[in-house]
């Protein structure tokens, strides 16, 4: 079977993840996220200074991660549409959800279990990945 990946949709999906992250951890849930992280004012100030100097590196690495995630999700969608006889909006939505439930949710719960962070932080961070994977799945599937 020939795998058909629409690379433009992968790029757009990755960009959507970055935009969502900017909004999610900024105006939408930024204050709650910072409070849940337990950062002091000094740590917040130091983080802002570091972002001014080296923020491009952080965004570049995150963008590469988003590209990898979108690329892998595109292969999951090729499998879903080819073998599972599923397509359209629901294929993108359900594939994004199952990737989150099977891989992201179990791995990220360690922030609560081992790092002693509050459940609220897990819901904020994990929720971002849930929405991001669903949006990416929909974008990739609609352009397939």
N, C-alpha and C positions, 0 to 999 in steps of 0.2 A: 504494500500500500504506500502510495506517495503521500508524504506529509506536506500539507499546504499551509504555510504560515504567512499571514499578511503582516509584513514587517512594519508597515505604516501604522496599522492598528496597535501593534505592540508598543511602538513609540508613543502614540497618543495615549494609550492606557497607562504607560509609565508616567507621562506628564500629568495625567489626571490624578495619579496617586500623589505626586509631589504637590500639586495644587491643593488637593484635599488635606494633606498633611499640614500645609501652611495655614489653612483655615481651621482645621481641627485643633491643632496645638497652639493656635493664635486666638483669633476672635471668638471662636465657638466654645472651646473648652480649655483655653490656655491658662486661665487663672486657677481653675480646679486642678489641672494637671500639675502646675507648679506647686500648689498647696499639697497635693497628694505625694509629690516627690519628697517633700519635707525639706526643701532647700531654704537656707538662711538668706538674708538680704545680701550678705557678703558673697555667697556662692552664686547668687543670681547676677550680681554686678560683675563678678569674675567671668561668668559665662558669657555675658554680653560683650565684654572686652575681647574675649577669645573669639567670639563670632565675628567681631569687627575685623580682626586680624586674619583669622583662618577659616571663616565661615564657608568660603567657597569649597574647601576640602570636604567639609561635612556634607554639604549639599551634593557635591560630586559623587561621593561614596553612596549616599542615600539614593541618588538618581541611578547609579549602576545597579544597586539592589532592586530598585523598582523595575528596571529594565529586565533583569534576570527573572523576577517574579512574573512579570507580564509575559515573557517569552515561555516560561515553563507552563503558565496557565494556558497559553495558546495551544500548546501540545496536549494538555488535558482536554481542551475543548475539541481539538481534532479527534481525539479518541472518543470523547462523548458523542460527537455528531456521527462518527463513522461506525462505531461498534454498538453504541447504546440506542441508536435511532432517536436521538434527542437533538433538537436544534432550536434556533431562535432565541428570543429573550430569556425564556426559562432555562435554557442550557447554560447561558452565561451566568444567570442568577444562581442557579443551583450548584454549578461547578465552583463558583467563587465561595459560596457558603460551605460546601463540603471540604474545600481546601483549607478554609479557615478552621472549621470544626475538627478536622483530622490532623492538622499540622500546626497551625498557629496557636489556637486556644490551649492545647495541652502543654506546649512548650513554654508559652508566656506565663502560665499560672505559677511557674517557679518564682516569679518576682514576688508573689505573695507568700508562697510556702517557704522559700529559702532566704529571700532578701528581707523579709519582714515588712514589706510595703503593704499599704492598705488595699482592700479589694476594689475600692474606688479607682485606684490607679490602674489596676488590671482592666477594669471595665472601660476606662478611657483609652488605654493603649490598645487593648485587644479589639475594642469597638472600632477604632480607626482601621485596623487591618481587615476586619469584617466588611466594613463599608467599602474600603479600597479594593478588596478582591472582588466584591460583587460588581462595583462600577467597572473595574478592568475587565471582568468576565463579560459584562454586557457590551462594552465597547468592542472587544475582540470578536465576540460572536456576531454582533450586528454587521461587522465588516468582513466576516468570513466568506 
